[in-house]
Amino acid sequence: MTAQSGLGFSGIVAIQIPDDGATGEVLTKITADDYDFDWAAGGGAVQVDAGTIDNTILRWNTVTPAWEEFTDYIFPLADGTANQIMVTDGAGTLTFDDQSTTAGLLSAEYRFSDSVVAADPGSGRFRFDTGAYSTVTEIFIDDLTDNGVDISNLLAQVTKGDRLYFQNRTDSSKFVIFDVIVDAVDNTGWFTIGVEEVASGVFLGNNDRCIFIWSIDGQTQPQQKWYEGMSTRSLVTSDFTIGSSIAEGVQAVSAGVGAAVFSPTAIQTDHPGIWGLRTGTTAAGRIFVIGRVGSYNIGVGGITRVGTWVRTPATLSDAVEEYVLRSGFFSISLPNTIDFGVGFEYQFDQNGGRWQGITDATAESSLDTGITVVVDTFYYLELQINAAGTSVEFFIDGVSVGTLAVAANIPSGTGFNNFYNTHIMKLAGTTSRSFFIDAYYVYQEISR
């Protein structure tokens, strides 16, 4: 292609301007040691000081970049894979890399709202439930970031054990770090996250533009997380695969002629590992499966859950051959008095022969579960005591059947040493009756 100097000058002003070219082409310098230019297709490489920007990777729409800002930065010349991000080595070279390699940290920008109302804080905003870091228990955060990006799928993954960091974008003295103690709850358009303060600085100001950083699972080493989990939670359970009177965490204690644990082979066909609890032929024959790993104080740490899978006797209780069934936490004085306890109870002459939930401390509270006891039937009996020890929710076969919340009648605090107890006790008649226990567990969260 023939170029012309146009004005006939020499030196820097003698830039050779080509006299042709196609629409969309750009003027490109041909060599480094003269002033010749030629037309070339758009989208090629543009030299910027010591670095190169490939326009197929980095693009600008209506804003012209300030080229001097890219001095000494080396950008990738090839595209990355889906969902990768650009990271720097700290020395000016940027490459595409997986998000997971950035130490498990994900970040976004939000603006702080100083309102403490438990509601959607508005697009691109977050707020706390109180005006002091030390008393914050909940964060309310919108699905959309300040840049309008919907990160609801990420927020839905925030779980207990993660760590959240908020900092004013330009003032590092204004920050707070929280540990997540309750999984994120999706309120449709915004989330609630239960937290507790770890460290903090100056309180954020209304409308402050902030960096929000989410550290997945606190970036704690697996061994440490395992230890912390084991040291703050207690779980004792058994499937009763041992054919004796002792199993994991419990033992059988019986009284009366013929009262004993036995192995019901016919039932075990579908339920491997099961104890039969036989009352024997004494009018006061009884057998207890009681905890032998110490006692439980409820309401002084976290939640407490107790679950037992039982099968009822082949004959229901009546006035002639009377018995009582219980499962949960119970302390009993003979012949049939609950000293204190929390659990399920069946007696033929109470509550219409239906399972009832019981709490007893200074007095007894009872709950009609609505579930009639049927012979030769498996029931999965569970209860959950809240962390404060002020309410108990009862479940049968995985379905909630009600809650008792008379705090004075729940044996909470260090004054009550609760222990696991599932039993059948004869109150009248000499015909032996058999109750069956297939599995049990006691779970408790502990404050240390």
Backbone hydrogen bonds in HBPLUS format (Angstrom, degrees):
<---DONOR---> <-ACCEPTOR-->    atom                        ^
c    i                          cat <-CA-CA->   ^        H-A-AA   ^      H-
h    n   atom  resd res      DA  || num        DHA   H-A  angle D-A-AA Bond
n    s   type  num  typ     dist DA aas  dist angle  dist       angle   num
A0017-ILE N   A0004-GLN O   3.25 MM  13  5.99 143.7  2.39 163.5 155.0     1
A0007-LEU N   A0005-SER O   2.78 MM   2  5.73 136.9  1.97 109.1  95.8     2
A0014-ALA N   A0011-GLY O   2.84 MM   3  5.38 158.3  1.88 116.4 123.9     3
A0016-GLN N   A0035-TYR O   2.89 MM  19  6.09 164.8  1.92 147.0 152.1     4
A0025-GLU N   A0022-ALA O   3.11 MM   3  5.73 165.2  2.13 135.5 137.7     5
A0026-VAL N   A0040-ALA O   2.72 MM  14  5.40 156.4  1.77 160.7 162.7     6
A0040-ALA N   A0026-VAL O   2.84 MM  14  5.40 154.5  1.90 151.4 159.9     7
A0028-THR N   A0038-ASP O   2.74 MM  10  5.33 170.2  1.75 159.1 162.7     8
A0038-ASP N   A0028-THR O   2.83 MM  10  5.33 155.4  1.89 147.0 154.6     9
A0030-ILE N   A0036-ASP O   3.10 MM   6  5.90 176.5  2.10 146.8 147.7    10
A0046-VAL N   A0053-ILE O   3.39 MM   7  5.81 166.5  2.41 153.4 156.7    11
A0048-VAL N   A0051-GLY O   3.08 MM   3  5.40 163.3  2.11 163.9 161.4    12
A0051-GLY N   A0048-VAL O   2.85 MM   3  5.40 151.5  1.93 151.8 147.3    13
A0057-ILE N   A0054-ASP O   2.92 MM   3  5.64 163.6  1.95 123.6 129.1    14
A0058-LEU N   A0054-ASP O   3.15 MM   4  6.37 165.6  2.17 157.8 160.1    15
A0069-GLU N   A0066-ALA O   2.88 MM   3  5.78 159.3  1.93 128.4 134.3    16
A0070-PHE N   A0067-TRP O   3.01 MM   3  5.66 161.6  2.04 120.1 125.5    17
A0071-THR N   A0068-GLU O   3.31 MM   3  5.47 166.0  2.33 110.7 111.4    18
A0073-TYR N   A0070-PHE O   3.16 MM   3  5.56 152.6  2.24 139.8 133.8    19
A0074-ILE N   A0092-GLY O   2.77 MM  18  6.06 163.8  1.80 155.0 159.4    20
A0094-LEU N   A0074-ILE O   2.91 MM  20  6.07 174.1  1.91 170.1 168.0    21
A0084-GLN N   A0081-THR O   3.17 MM   3  5.82 158.1  2.22 140.1 139.1    22
A0085-ILE N   A0097-ASP O   2.81 MM  12  5.49 161.4  1.85 165.4 162.3    23
A0097-ASP N   A0085-ILE O   2.73 MM  12  5.49 152.4  1.81 156.2 165.3    24
A0087-VAL N   A0095-THR O   2.76 MM   8  5.55 163.7  1.78 167.2 168.1    25
A0095-THR N   A0087-VAL O   2.90 MM   8  5.55 156.5  1.95 157.6 164.1    26
A0089-ASP N   A0093-THR O   3.09 MM   4  5.85 148.0  2.19 156.9 166.6    27
A0101-THR N   A0098-ASP O   3.17 MM   3  5.67 156.7  2.23 110.2 116.8    28
A0102-THR N   A0099-GLN O   3.11 MM   3  5.75 170.2  2.12 122.0 125.0    29
A0105-LEU N   A0102-THR O   3.11 MM   3  5.95 161.0  2.15 125.2 129.6    30
A0216-ILE N   A0104-GLY O   3.17 MM 112  5.61 174.9  2.18 157.1 156.5    31
A0106-LEU N   A0214-TRP O   3.04 MM 108  5.20 157.4  2.09 140.6 147.8    32
A0214-TRP N   A0106-LEU O   2.71 MM 108  5.20 169.0  1.72 163.3 167.1    33
A0108-ALA N   A0212-PHE O   2.85 MM 104  5.21 142.3  1.99 142.6 154.6    34
A0212-PHE N   A0108-ALA O   2.73 MM 104  5.21 172.8  1.73 168.2 166.9    35
A0146-ASP N   A0109-GLU O   2.79 MM  37  5.63 177.1  1.79 150.5 150.4    36
A0110-TYR N   A0210-CYS O   2.99 MM 100  5.32 156.3  2.05 143.6 151.2    37
A0210-CYS N   A0110-TYR O   2.66 MM 100  5.32 174.4  1.66 176.2 176.0    38
A0111-ARG N   A0124-GLY O   2.86 MM  13  6.17 156.1  1.92 152.4 160.5    39
A0126-PHE N   A0111-ARG O   3.08 MM  15  6.47 141.1  2.24 152.4 158.0    40
A0112-PHE N   A0208-ASP O   2.89 MM  96  5.30 154.4  1.95 146.0 153.4    41
A0207-ASN N   A0112-PHE O   2.62 MM  95  4.98 153.1  1.69 159.4 159.1    42
A0113-SER N   A0126-PHE O   2.85 MM  13  5.94 153.3  1.92 167.8 170.1    43
A0119-ALA N   A0117-VAL O   2.89 MM   2  5.64 121.6  2.24 112.8  96.0    44
A0125-ARG N   A0122-GLY O   3.08 MM   3  5.55 146.2  2.20 148.5 142.7    45
A0124-GLY N   A0144-LEU O   3.03 MM  20  5.09 127.9  2.31 124.6 129.2    46
A0142-ASP N   A0125-ARG O   3.10 MM  17  5.85 164.0  2.12 171.5 175.1    47
A0127-ARG N   A0140-PHE O   2.87 MM  13  5.32 147.3  1.98 148.3 158.6    48
A0140-PHE N   A0127-ARG O   2.92 MM  13  5.32 171.3  1.92 153.0 155.3    49
A0129-ASP N   A0138-GLU O   3.21 MM   9  5.61 130.1  2.48 158.3 156.6    50
A0135-THR N   A0132-ALA O   3.09 MM   3  5.70 151.6  2.17 117.7 125.3    51
A0136-VAL N   A0133-TYR O   3.17 MM   3  5.30 163.7  2.20 108.8 113.9    52
A0195-VAL N   A0137-THR O   2.89 MM  58  5.03 158.3  1.93 120.1 127.4    53
A0139-ILE N   A0193-ILE O   2.89 MM  54  5.13 151.1  1.97 140.6 150.1    54
A0193-ILE N   A0139-ILE O   2.92 MM  54  5.13 153.1  2.00 144.6 152.4    55
A0141-ILE N   A0191-PHE O   3.03 MM  50  5.37 158.2  2.07 146.8 153.9    56
A0191-PHE N   A0141-ILE O   2.81 MM  50  5.37 161.2  1.84 154.4 159.5    57
A0143-ASP N   A0189-GLY O   3.01 MM  46  5.38 155.9  2.07 137.6 131.0    58
A0151-ILE N   A0143-ASP O   2.94 MM   8  5.70 162.7  1.97 163.5 158.0    59
A0145-THR N   A0149-VAL O   2.93 MM   4  5.24 153.1  2.00 135.3 142.6    60
A0148-GLY N   A0145-THR O   2.91 MM   3  5.10 162.3  1.94 110.6 114.4    61
A0154-LEU N   A0151-ILE O   3.00 MM   3  5.33 126.7  2.29 105.1 118.6    62
A0155-LEU N   A0151-ILE O   2.95 MM   4  6.31 164.0  1.98 157.3 162.2    63
A0156-ALA N   A0152-SER O   2.98 MM   4  6.07 147.3  2.09 144.9 152.5    64
A0157-GLN N   A0154-LEU O   2.90 MM   3  5.37 154.7  1.96 112.3 120.7    65
A0158-VAL N   A0155-LEU O   3.14 MM   3  5.45 167.8  2.16 111.8 115.7    66
A0184-ALA N   A0158-VAL O   3.03 MM  26  5.51 177.2  2.03 151.7 151.3    67
A0162-ASP N   A0159-THR O   3.04 MM   3  5.92 160.3  2.08 147.9 150.0    68
A0161-GLY N   A0180-VAL O   2.95 MM  19  5.50 163.6  1.98 145.3 145.3    69
A0180-VAL N   A0162-ASP O   2.90 MM  18  5.31 173.5  1.90 150.2 149.3    70
A0163-ARG N   A0215-SER O   2.92 MM  52  4.94 162.7  1.95 146.6 151.4    71
A0215-SER N   A0163-ARG O   2.70 MM  52  4.94 174.3  1.70 165.2 164.7    72
A0164-LEU N   A0178-PHE O   2.85 MM  14  5.14 160.8  1.88 147.6 154.2    73
A0178-PHE N   A0164-LEU O   2.82 MM  14  5.14 164.7  1.84 152.7 158.0    74
A0165-TYR N   A0213-ILE O   2.81 MM  48  4.97 151.2  1.89 150.1 156.8    75
A0213-ILE N   A0165-TYR O   2.81 MM  48  4.97 166.1  1.83 150.0 154.9    76
A0166-PHE N   A0176-VAL O   2.99 MM  10  5.46 168.0  2.01 162.4 166.4    77
A0176-VAL N   A0166-PHE O   2.92 MM  10  5.46 143.5  2.05 153.2 159.0    78
A0167-GLN N   A0211-ILE O   3.08 MM  44  5.35 147.6  2.19 142.9 152.2    79
A0211-ILE N   A0167-GLN O   2.79 MM  44  5.35 156.0  1.84 158.6 162.4    80
A0168-ASN N   A0174-LYS O   2.93 MM   6  5.57 161.6  1.96 161.8 166.8    81
A0169-ARG N   A0209-ARG O   2.78 MM  40  5.77 167.9  1.79 158.1 153.8    82
A0174-LYS N   A0171-ASP O   3.16 MM   3  5.94 165.9  2.18 122.1 126.2    83
A0202-VAL N   A0173-SER O   2.79 MM  29  5.85 156.4  1.84 153.5 153.2    84
A0201-GLY N   A0175-PHE O   2.91 MM  26  5.21 155.4  1.97 149.2 141.9    85
A0177-ILE N   A0199-ALA O   2.77 MM  22  5.21 160.8  1.80 163.3 158.6    86
A0198-VAL N   A0177-ILE O   2.79 MM  21  5.41 161.8  1.82 157.7 151.7    87
A0199-ALA N   A0177-ILE O   3.44 MM  22  5.21 157.8  2.50 126.8 130.9    88
A0179-ASP N   A0196-GLU O   2.93 MM  17  5.48 163.5  1.96 161.5 162.9    89
A0196-GLU N   A0179-ASP O   2.99 MM  17  5.48 140.8  2.14 147.0 158.5    90
A0181-ILE N   A0194-GLY O   2.85 MM  13  5.48 156.0  1.91 129.7 137.3    91
A0182-VAL N   A0194-GLY O   3.19 MM  12  4.42 151.0  2.28 123.9 116.8    92
A0185-VAL N   A0192-THR O   2.80 MM   7  5.13 157.2  1.85 149.2 157.2    93
A0192-THR N   A0185-VAL O   3.00 MM   7  5.13 152.9  2.07 139.8 148.3    94
A0187-ASN N   A0190-TRP O   2.80 MM   3  5.40 158.3  1.85 163.5 169.9    95
A0208-ASP N   A0205-GLY O   2.99 MM   3  5.43 153.4  2.06 139.5 136.6    96
A0218-GLY N   A0215-SER O   3.29 MM   3  5.34 157.8  2.35 122.6 116.6    97
A0219-GLN N   A0216-ILE O   3.10 MM   3  6.07 161.4  2.13 129.9 131.2    98
A0220-THR N   A0217-ASP O   3.42 MM   3  6.65 160.7  2.46 135.5 132.5    99
A0224-GLN N   A0221-GLN O   2.96 MM   3  5.27 117.1  2.37 105.4 120.9   100
A0225-LYS N   A0221-GLN O   2.95 MM   4  6.28 160.8  1.99 159.2 165.4   101
A0226-TRP N   A0222-PRO O   2.89 MM   4  6.08 159.0  1.94 150.3 156.1   102
A0227-TYR N   A0223-GLN O   2.97 MM   4  6.20 161.5  2.00 145.9 150.9   103
A0228-GLU N   A0224-GLN O   2.79 MM   4  6.03 167.1  1.81 156.3 160.0   104
A0229-GLY N   A0225-LYS O   2.84 MM   4  5.93 157.5  1.89 147.0 153.5   105
A0230-MET N   A0226-TRP O   2.92 MM   4  6.14 160.5  1.96 150.4 155.5   106
A0231-SER N   A0227-TYR O   2.83 MM   4  5.96 148.5  1.93 149.8 159.0   107
A0232-THR N   A0228-GLU O   3.14 MM   4  6.16 124.6  2.46 138.8 149.6   108
A0446-ILE N   A0232-THR O   2.74 MM 214  4.76 175.1  1.74 134.0 134.6   109
A0234-SER N   A0444-GLN O   2.72 MM 210  5.11 157.4  1.77 154.6 161.9   110
A0444-GLN N   A0234-SER O   2.84 MM 210  5.11 151.9  1.91 146.3 152.8   111
A0236-VAL N   A0442-VAL O   3.01 MM 206  5.34 158.7  2.05 147.8 154.7   112
A0442-VAL N   A0236-VAL O   2.84 MM 206  5.34 146.6  1.95 153.7 163.6   113
A0238-SER N   A0440-TYR O   3.20 MM 202  5.76 153.5  2.27 146.2 149.2   114
A0440-TYR N   A0238-SER O   3.14 MM 202  5.76 150.3  2.23 155.3 162.3   115
A0244-SER N   A0242-ILE O   2.92 MM   2  5.73 137.1  2.11 103.1  91.8   116
A0252-ALA N   A0245-SER O   2.69 MM   7  4.92 157.0  1.74 149.2 153.5   117
A0247-ALA N   A0250-VAL O   3.05 MM   3  5.42 170.6  2.05 143.5 146.6   118
A0250-VAL N   A0247-ALA O   3.16 MM   3  5.42 156.4  2.21 116.6 123.8   119
A0292-ARG N   A0249-GLY O   2.79 MM  43  5.42 157.7  1.84 137.7 137.8   120
A0251-GLN N   A0290-ILE O   2.95 MM  39  5.68 148.0  2.05 152.1 161.5   121
A0290-ILE N   A0251-GLN O   2.98 MM  39  5.68 153.6  2.05 166.5 158.7   122
A0253-VAL N   A0288-PHE O   2.78 MM  35  5.15 156.8  1.83 149.9 157.8   123
A0288-PHE N   A0253-VAL O   2.75 MM  35  5.15 167.7  1.76 153.0 156.1   124
A0255-ALA N   A0286-ARG O   2.97 MM  31  5.49 152.4  2.05 156.2 154.2   125
A0286-ARG N   A0255-ALA O   3.01 MM  31  5.49 160.1  2.05 157.5 160.6   126
A0259-ALA N   A0256-GLY O   3.19 MM   3  5.40 166.8  2.21 120.1 122.9   127
A0281-THR N   A0257-VAL O   2.93 MM  24  5.83 139.8  2.09 156.3 167.9   128
A0260-ALA N   A0278-ARG O   3.09 MM  18  5.37 141.6  2.24 129.8 140.9   129
A0278-ARG N   A0260-ALA O   2.96 MM  18  5.37 168.2  1.98 166.2 163.4   130
A0262-PHE N   A0276-GLY O   2.93 MM  14  4.97 151.1  2.01 134.9 142.1   131
A0276-GLY N   A0262-PHE O   2.83 MM  14  4.97 158.0  1.88 163.3 160.1   132
A0268-GLN N   A0264-PRO O   3.15 MM   4  6.34 150.7  2.24 150.2 159.1   133
A0275-TRP N   A0437-ILE O   2.99 MM 162  5.38 170.2  2.00 156.5 155.3   134
A0437-ILE N   A0275-TRP O   2.97 MM 162  5.38 160.0  2.01 152.5 159.0   135
A0277-LEU N   A0435-PHE O   2.62 MM 158  5.03 163.0  1.64 171.1 172.4   136
A0435-PHE N   A0277-LEU O   2.98 MM 158  5.03 158.6  2.03 138.4 140.7   137
A0279-THR N   A0433-ARG O   2.94 MM 154  5.57 159.5  1.98 157.4 164.2   138
A0285-GLY N   A0282-THR O   2.92 MM   3  4.78 161.8  1.96 114.3 112.5   139
A0426-LYS N   A0285-GLY O   2.84 MM 141  5.35 166.7  1.86 167.1 171.0   140
A0287-ILE N   A0424-ILE O   3.15 MM 137  5.88 156.8  2.21 161.4 168.6   141
A0424-ILE N   A0287-ILE O   3.30 MM 137  5.88 156.3  2.36 156.2 162.0   142
A0289-VAL N   A0422-THR O   2.81 MM 133  5.24 157.4  1.86 155.6 163.5   143
A0422-THR N   A0289-VAL O   3.02 MM 133  5.24 159.8  2.07 141.4 147.3   144
A0291-GLY N   A0420-TYR O   2.91 MM 129  4.78 149.6  2.00 134.3 132.5   145
A0296-TYR N   A0418-ASN O   2.61 MM 122  4.90 153.8  1.68 140.2 149.8   146
A0418-ASN N   A0296-TYR O   3.03 MM 122  4.90 146.8  2.14 144.0 137.9   147
A0413-GLY N   A0298-ILE O   2.74 MM 115  5.84 165.0  1.77 172.2 172.4   148
A0302-GLY N   A0445-GLU O   2.89 MM 143  4.38 158.7  1.94 128.3 121.8   149
A0445-GLU N   A0303-ILE O   3.00 MM 142  5.59 161.1  2.04 162.6 167.9   150
A0304-THR N   A0385-ILE O   3.07 MM  81  5.10 157.2  2.12 142.7 148.4   151
A0385-ILE N   A0304-THR O   2.76 MM  81  5.10 167.3  1.77 158.0 161.9   152
A0305-ARG N   A0443-TYR O   2.77 MM 138  5.08 165.2  1.79 149.6 154.7   153
A0443-TYR N   A0305-ARG O   2.82 MM 138  5.08 171.5  1.82 155.4 158.3   154
A0306-VAL N   A0383-LEU O   3.04 MM  77  5.47 157.9  2.09 150.9 156.9   155
A0383-LEU N   A0306-VAL O   2.91 MM  77  5.47 146.1  2.03 152.3 162.5   156
A0307-GLY N   A0441-TYR O   3.06 MM 134  5.33 166.2  2.08 147.6 149.9   157
A0441-TYR N   A0307-GLY O   2.86 MM 134  5.33 141.7  2.01 153.0 154.4   158
A0308-THR N   A0381-LEU O   2.81 MM  73  5.28 153.6  1.88 148.8 157.9   159
A0381-LEU N   A0308-THR O   2.82 MM  73  5.28 155.4  1.88 169.6 161.4   160
A0309-TRP N   A0439-ALA O   2.88 MM 130  5.26 166.0  1.90 148.5 150.8   161
A0438-ASP N   A0309-TRP O   2.76 MM 129  5.34 171.4  1.76 167.7 169.5   162
A0310-VAL N   A0379-TYR O   2.92 MM  69  5.44 159.2  1.96 162.9 161.1   163
A0379-TYR N   A0310-VAL O   2.78 MM  69  5.44 154.8  1.84 153.8 160.8   164
A0311-ARG N   A0436-PHE O   2.91 MM 125  4.93 151.8  1.99 131.2 134.7   165
A0436-PHE N   A0311-ARG O   3.11 MM 125  4.93 156.3  2.17 155.7 154.1   166
A0312-THR N   A0377-THR O   3.05 MM  65  5.49 155.3  2.11 137.0 139.4   167
A0376-ASP N   A0313-PRO O   3.10 MM  63  5.58 160.3  2.14 125.8 130.8   168
A0318-ASP N   A0321-GLU O   3.29 MM   3  5.41 157.0  2.35 109.7 115.8   169
A0322-GLU N   A0428-ALA O   3.08 MM 106  4.89 120.8  2.44 106.6 122.8   170
A0427-LEU N   A0322-GLU O   2.81 MM 105  5.26 173.9  1.81 135.5 137.1   171
A0428-ALA N   A0322-GLU O   3.34 MM 106  4.89 148.3  2.44 133.2 126.1   172
A0324-VAL N   A0425-MET O   2.95 MM 101  5.40 145.0  2.07 142.3 153.3   173
A0425-MET N   A0324-VAL O   3.10 MM 101  5.40 155.3  2.16 147.0 154.7   174
A0325-LEU N   A0346-TYR O   3.13 MM  21  5.15 163.4  2.16 144.4 149.6   175
A0346-TYR N   A0325-LEU O   2.90 MM  21  5.15 148.0  2.01 148.0 150.0   176
A0326-ARG N   A0423-HIS O   3.16 MM  97  5.56 156.4  2.22 151.8 154.3   177
A0423-HIS N   A0326-ARG O   2.98 MM  97  5.56 154.8  2.05 143.3 149.8   178
A0327-SER N   A0344-PHE O   3.10 MM  17  5.31 146.6  2.22 137.5 141.2   179
A0344-PHE N   A0327-SER O   2.87 MM  17  5.31 163.3  1.90 154.2 155.3   180
A0328-GLY N   A0421-ASN O   3.21 MM  93  5.63 134.0  2.44 123.7 136.6   181
A0421-ASN N   A0328-GLY O   2.82 MM  93  5.63 151.4  1.90 162.3 160.4   182
A0329-PHE N   A0342-VAL O   2.80 MM  13  5.12 168.5  1.81 163.5 161.4   183
A0342-VAL N   A0329-PHE O   2.70 MM  13  5.12 149.2  1.79 144.1 154.2   184
A0331-SER N   A0340-PHE O   2.93 MM   9  5.55 148.4  2.03 170.2 177.1   185
A0339-ASP N   A0331-SER O   2.74 MM   8  5.39 155.0  1.80 151.5 158.2   186
A0333-SER N   A0337-THR O   2.74 MM   4  5.01 165.8  1.76 152.5 157.5   187
A0337-THR N   A0333-SER O   2.79 MM   4  5.01 159.2  1.84 160.3 164.1   188
A0341-GLY N   A0360-ASP O   2.91 MM  19  5.20 154.7  1.98 139.5 141.8   189
A0360-ASP N   A0341-GLY O   2.86 MM  19  5.20 144.7  1.99 160.9 158.6   190
A0343-GLY N   A0358-ILE O   2.98 MM  15  5.35 157.4  2.03 147.1 151.8   191
A0358-ILE N   A0343-GLY O   2.75 MM  15  5.35 158.5  1.80 164.3 167.8   192
A0345-GLU N   A0356-GLN O   2.95 MM  11  5.44 144.1  2.08 151.0 161.4   193
A0356-GLN N   A0345-GLU O   3.05 MM  11  5.44 154.6  2.12 150.9 158.5   194
A0350-GLN N   A0347-GLN O   3.16 MM   3  5.49 166.1  2.18 119.4 119.4   195
A0353-GLY N   A0350-GLN O   3.18 MM   3  6.03 157.6  2.23 124.4 128.7   196
A0354-ARG N   A0351-ASN O   3.19 MM   3  5.71 152.6  2.27 113.2 120.5   197
A0373-VAL N   A0353-GLY O   3.16 MM  20  6.26 173.5  2.17 149.9 151.7   198
A0355-TRP N   A0371-ILE O   2.85 MM  16  5.75 157.1  1.91 171.7 165.1   199
A0369-THR N   A0355-TRP O   3.30 MM  14  5.89 158.8  2.34 150.2 153.2   200
A0357-GLY N   A0367-LEU O   2.84 MM  10  4.73 146.8  1.95 133.1 141.2   201
A0367-LEU N   A0357-GLY O   2.78 MM  10  4.73 140.0  1.94 140.8 146.2   202
A0359-THR N   A0365-SER O   2.99 MM   6  5.26 156.3  2.05 150.0 152.5   203
A0365-SER N   A0359-THR O   2.78 MM   6  5.26 160.7  1.82 159.8 164.3   204
A0361-ALA N   A0363-ALA O   3.17 MM   2  5.33 152.9  2.25 136.5 137.1   205
A0397-ASP N   A0380-TYR O   2.78 MM  17  4.64 161.8  1.82 136.6 143.0   206
A0382-GLU N   A0395-PHE O   2.96 MM  13  4.98 173.9  1.96 148.2 147.9   207
A0395-PHE N   A0382-GLU O   2.78 MM  13  4.98 161.6  1.81 153.3 149.1   208
A0384-GLN N   A0393-GLU O   2.85 MM   9  5.25 152.5  1.93 148.6 157.4   209
A0393-GLU N   A0384-GLN O   2.88 MM   9  5.25 164.2  1.91 150.3 152.3   210
A0386-ASN N   A0391-SER O   3.14 MM   5  5.86 161.5  2.17 155.4 160.8   211
A0389-GLY N   A0386-ASN O   2.94 MM   3  5.32 151.2  2.02 110.8 120.1   212
A0392-VAL N   A0404-LEU O   2.80 MM  12  5.26 156.1  1.86 153.0 161.3   213
A0404-LEU N   A0392-VAL O   2.83 MM  12  5.26 156.5  1.89 154.0 158.5   214
A0394-PHE N   A0402-GLY O   2.87 MM   8  5.66 171.6  1.88 174.5 176.1   215
A0401-VAL N   A0394-PHE O   2.81 MM   7  5.66 166.2  1.82 145.0 148.9   216
A0396-ILE N   A0399-VAL O   2.94 MM   3  5.38 155.9  2.00 148.5 147.8   217
A0399-VAL N   A0396-ILE O   3.16 MM   3  5.38 166.1  2.18 110.4 114.7   218
A0409-ASN N   A0406-VAL O   2.89 MM   3  5.61 150.9  1.98 122.4 130.9   219
A0410-ILE N   A0407-ALA O   3.12 MM   3  5.35 163.0  2.15 116.5 116.2   220
A0412-SER N   A0410-ILE O   2.70 MM   2  5.66 130.3  1.95 117.0 100.7   221
A0416-PHE N   A0413-GLY O   3.46 MM   3  6.18 174.0  2.46 117.9 119.4   222
